Structures are given as structure tokens and as C-alpha cells.
Amino acid sequence: MSKTVNCIVFGAAMVAVGWFGRQLVPTGAHSRSAKSEEAVPVVVTTARSVVFNPPTEYVGHVEPAETTDILPQIDGYIKKVCFDEGAKVSTGDLLFEIDQEQYLASRNLRYSEVRSAEAKVEVAKSDLERAERYYRRLAAADDRGITATELDNAEMALSSAKATLNSAVAAVEQAKAAAAIADFNLKHTKVFSPMSGRIGRAFHHVGDYVSPSKSALARVVKLDPIRVVFPITDRDYDAWQSAAERRGTELNASRRFRIRLPNGEEYAERGSIEFGDNEMSRETGTLVMYVSFPNPSGRLVPNAFVRVLSDEANPPRALAVPSGAVVPCDDGVRIWTVDGENKARSVLVETGKTWNGATLVKSGLSEGDRIVCSGAFKLKEGMAVVCREENEVR
């Protein structure tokens, strides 16, 4: 009970001390304190026109600009594989050798047939010359010295000689055609790369029997330059074209293309549009774009997925403010400004995209206006502020 009474007495004493202390403080000091609390500290900056160029991001996949499957032109057994799997190859590099023994023998046979046919042509020419001389002699003889049957026989022999020569000439052409096929077959016992690029694994090896009707021997892909393929919406495509037309440039000259790799790193090379598809997809409302990128080190691999960043190559300047200065409210979006008397004023603005901590302001604000970028939540209309400057958005 005594402890309770002591607490009550102590509390009453503290109240009395506080009341006497209040009476000792001058009224002017209270007013000065209240006045100093009216000025709210805020951080301000100046609204400036900046290069505002937010990129649009798309999901794309990498594909080679050219791909070729190496196919055999003849049947046969593989004798030698002449490349290292995964290596770079150049146009004309030897890739495979197919056993040429039968094709070499066939070529020799066909050329012997050509020589035999040419020899028969010479014989047929001699027979024709002899038949012509005999026919001319009979035709020039006196009718009383020869019979009509002899003349007819000579004429028939001449016609037969001509036919024999024509047949021999045709046989030569046929033999030469067969020899050309034999040359073709022998030539294609060696398989060369039709283009430069990187070759993959060998699908067949030494001792395998191959033919044109079976699977490919290997595949070569062209990796430098390489394509990145991605779809863009019809709205984006229209915006790209409109921007290019306003600047009087081609679409490729008005856009800039970069790649973000799967590890988040930005690829060092910049891309350029090869072409866009010739039709917009009716189902998705998108158009497929093909953008070419240099790939000297082979960093970009076909069928890999990357993110494509596209922005304007020569963007215009636009009015932007720090995103922290934008205050959503019931009637839209407001920004607090500071007038010449260091009073807070709110203005209703129309904003655009946000990028790199800055928000585009389309209307409601002028360049050079002082805006509150920190501390706006404490403000009321007309409230005095104490300003600390911050570097403007760049």
C-alpha cells in the first residue's frame, strides 16, 4: 500500500514540474518552433530533356544462316573420313573418300568402249567412200555397159554405208556419255564441303555402305554471320515503321539490336535486319524478324535461346523525371513542384514508359521546373519546403 502511495505522489510531482517549466518558456519560442516545423525538408531536381530510349525485349532463338547436309552422290563403302568432328571447314575441303576401285575400272572400260566406237567410225567412213566411188562409176558408165540391177545394188550399198556410219557416230556419242557418267562416279568417290562453316559429327564411318537414298554423311552449318529469329507484335512493327518514316530512313537504319545471353551478359556484337517475314500471323498477330549478328568466335550456337533488345538507333530527346517523383492519386498521376517562394505545388501530368529509374512525362510539366524527387509523401498544397538539390536525370 505504501508503494502505491509513493508512486502517486511522484507522478503528481512530475506533472507539477512540467507545468511550471511550460510557464517559464516564452510564448515567442513556441511560435518560432511551430514556424520552423512548417518548412518540410525535401530533395528536388530540375526537369530536363534527356535521351529516353527504353529497349523492347523479345525472346529469340539462334539459327544458322545456311545449313547443308552432305549427301553421297554414289553407292559404295566409306574408305576414309577426312575431318575432325566439330571442326571448322572451308569450301572445297575433302570430307570423305568412298572406295573407288569399281568406279575406276568402270571408267577404264567406258573409255575403251569410246575408242572401239571411234574405230568403227573410221571403218564406216572407209566403206562409205568406197560405196560412193563405186556408185559414181556406175552412174557415169554407158547404159549399154551396166544393167539396171547393178546400179540399184550400188545405190543400196551407198545408203547402207551411210546408215552404218551414222550408227557408228551415234555409238561414239553413247560411249562418250557412258564415259562421262563413269567420270562423274569416279569424281564423287571424294566428297568435298560445298561451303565454309562448322561440321558436326560424322553420321557414317569407315566401312559403312552409303548411297544417295540413305541418310546424310554429315552436316555443315554456317555460323558467321548467324541469325537470331524472333516475333514482334503488329503494334511494335507499326511503331518501327512509323519511326523510320518520320526520320526518312530505312527500317534497318532506324533500329538497333543487341542480345542478352542466358548468363545475363550482353553480347558484344550488334545486329542488323536481314529481312522480315512476308506475312503477319493471323493467329498470333506477330511478324517473324530475322536479324543477322557477327559471330566470329562461335559464341552464338544454333537453336540456343537468347533475349533480343531493340531500341532506336538515333532516339529523340524527351522530358523525363526520376520515377520517385511520380505520385499516383485518385485523379491520375501528380508531381510535386517547388515555386519561386519555395512552396510545394502539385501538378497533374501524363506519363509514359519508365526506364532506368526515370519516367517519361508527356504533358503537364515544362523543362526547367523544380520537382520534388524525395519526400513528397509529407507535402500538402502550398506548404513551405527546405530544398536540397539532387543531380538531374541524365
JOMODA-V302148 format. One line per field, one symbol per residue. burial: I if it has 9 or more other C-alpha atoms within 8 Angstrom, else O. A space follows every 10 residues. Layout:
burial: ???
This chain:
burial: OOOOOOOOOO OOOOOOOOOO OOOOOOOOOI OOOOOOOIII IIIIIIIIII IIOOOOOIII IIIIIOIOII IIOIIIIIII IOOOOOIOII IOOIIIIIIO OOIIOIIOOI IOIIOOIIOI IOOIIOIIOO IIOIIOOIOO OOOOOIOOOI IOOIIOIIOO IIOIIOOIIO IIOOIIOIIO OIIOIIOIII IIIOIIIIII OOOIIIOOOI IIOOOIIIII IIIIIIIIII IIIIOOIOOI IOIIIOOOIO IOIIIIIIII IOOOOOIOOI IIIOOIIOOI OOOOIIIIII IIIIIOOOOI IOOIIIIIII IIOOOOOIII IIIOIIOOOO OOIIIIIIIO OIIIIIIIII IOOIOOOIII IIOIIOIOII IIIIIIOOIO OOIIIIIOOO OOIO
